[in-house]
Amino acid sequence: MTDHKPSINVDKVQLLCLGMRSKGIKAALITQTHNYSWLTDGGRSWVGLATENATAVQLLIVDSEPTKVIALTNSIEAERVKAEEGACVEGGLQFEVVEIPWHDPAAGSKRQEAIDAHTGGAKVESDAPNSALSQLLDASLTPTLSDDEIARYRALGRDCGRVIEHVARTFPKGATEAEIAGMLASGLVSLGIDTTVLLVAADTRLENPRFRHPLPTTGSRAERKCMLVIGGRRHGLICSCTRVVAFADATPDPARLRLASAHMAACTAEVAALQTVGGSGGEEAREAGAVFAAMAAAYAKGGFEGEWKLHHQGGLTGFKARYWRAMPGAKELVQGRQAVAFNPSCQGSKSEDTFLILPSQSGPGLIAECLTVSPSWPTLEVTWEGLTLPRYDILYR
């Protein structure tokens, strides 16, 4: 686990202000957890995990001279978020913490008075979903990773890959999905990783072609095979990965062949997406729609035409689980120093890892570096249009 202390990143604030000027935004209110984490290099603005809204602290950013950043919080959270969650700055900005008693019946109006006082009554743009500020942050700022973020992402990916491998290798045959999920959660949380997604499907639930988001249950037991899926967040960054395990003594040859065929189709679709992202054909080749088309073609070539209709195919990741998903005709771009998590699934199997996309050092195009590495997991070589990558195979125990 990495030792890292969040604080407001002055350079990111200035980048945001430049973008705000281009859109005529004078003051910005940061209310979304992923944007707070980006601005504070990993600060946590939530209390409950199941929220995208910053409930402990929000940031008001005023494009003035000097730039003003105001942390809006309450008497429950103020000291903690200043000490631990990035509501602090080392210089270069005019910074203030506005602390309002949680029990004050006029808390809402006092908060607004503080905002008006710092903005001079100017209009404040929130980063609520689909707002102009949200589009600015999601399209051109938060997905592109700094050197420090790449280092933290690599550490997170290694930890996620090792946890999921350890649990997949050690859960007892006959364990319930909920028990397996508990092992995953324990391993992740012990490393300071929040579980943003936790899915487990065993036996008949894994075989159901319409159960693509299998929340773990207490009634289904892993007697023959199991799929484990995690989303792990640390310092604001999110990794996603999936592993499939089967018990050799409970998997006759015909079942192995069916599972292998489906798994190869999913792996090929993932490699097709990465090949399209890394191509040297210019920006158009890296559009989300082109990525989707390659994945659809890979399904069809593997004998599973139209399989993509049963589950989304993943897309750009980072401080959000998905900024966008690969869809027909989509125009969003994958660029260098960003991360992707494609997740093609196919009739009882899925191939999913988080990849860092970097500029190639040997010519045009981009290369993919797998972050969620499971060091001892069996792999198979998968090729699509000249690109061969190792993908994680079915693990037989």
DAZITA-V452939 format. One record per backbone hydrogen bond with DSSP energy under -0.5 kcal/mol. CO is the residue of the C=O (numbers start at 1). NH is the residue of the N-H. If there is no record, write none. Layout:
BEGIN
CO	NH
CO	NH
END
This chain:
BEGIN
2	4
4	6
6	86
8	10
9	13
10	14
11	15
12	16
13	17
14	18
15	19
16	20
17	21
18	22
19	23
20	23
20	25
21	24
24	26
26	63
27	125
28	30
28	61
29	31
29	127
30	59
31	54
32	36
33	37
34	38
35	39
36	40
37	42
38	41
39	9
40	7
43	45
45	55
45	56
45	57
49	51
52	33
53	55
56	74
58	72
59	30
59	61
60	62
60	70
61	28
61	63
62	64
62	68
67	94
68	62
69	96
70	60
70	72
71	73
71	98
72	58
73	100
74	78
77	81
78	82
79	83
80	84
80	85
81	85
81	87
86	8
86	88
88	8
93	95
94	69
96	71
96	98
97	99
98	73
98	100
100	75
101	104
104	107
106	110
107	111
108	112
109	113
110	114
111	115
112	116
113	117
114	118
115	119
116	120
116	121
119	122
123	27
123	125
124	126
125	29
126	133
128	131
131	135
132	136
133	137
134	138
135	139
136	140
136	141
137	141
137	142
141	144
146	150
147	151
148	152
149	153
150	154
151	155
152	156
153	157
154	158
155	159
156	160
157	161
158	162
159	163
160	164
161	165
162	166
163	167
164	168
165	169
166	170
167	171
172	175
175	222
176	180
177	181
178	182
179	183
180	184
181	185
182	186
183	187
184	188
185	189
186	190
188	191
188	193
189	192
192	194
194	196
194	233
197	231
198	216
199	229
201	227
202	205
202	206
203	207
204	208
207	209
208	211
210	212
213	215
214	200
217	178
220	177
221	223
222	174
224	247
225	203
226	245
227	201
228	243
229	199
230	241
231	196
231	197
232	239
233	194
234	237
237	234
239	232
241	230
242	352
243	228
244	395
245	226
246	248
246	397
247	250
248	251
250	252
252	256
253	257
254	258
255	259
256	260
257	261
258	262
259	263
260	264
261	265
262	266
263	267
264	268
265	269
266	270
267	271
268	272
269	273
270	274
271	275
272	276
273	277
274	278
276	279
278	366
282	285
282	286
283	286
284	287
286	334
287	291
288	292
289	293
290	294
291	295
292	296
293	297
294	298
295	299
296	300
297	301
298	302
299	304
300	303
304	307
306	309
307	310
308	311
313	343
314	326
315	341
316	323
316	324
317	339
318	238
320	318
324	316
326	313
327	330
330	289
332	288
333	335
335	338
337	145
338	357
339	317
340	355
341	315
342	353
344	351
349	346
352	242
353	355
354	371
354	372
355	340
356	358
356	369
357	337
357	338
358	367
365	360
367	358
368	370
369	356
371	373
373	375
374	377
378	393
380	391
382	389
384	387
386	388
387	384
389	382
391	380
394	396
395	246
395	397
END
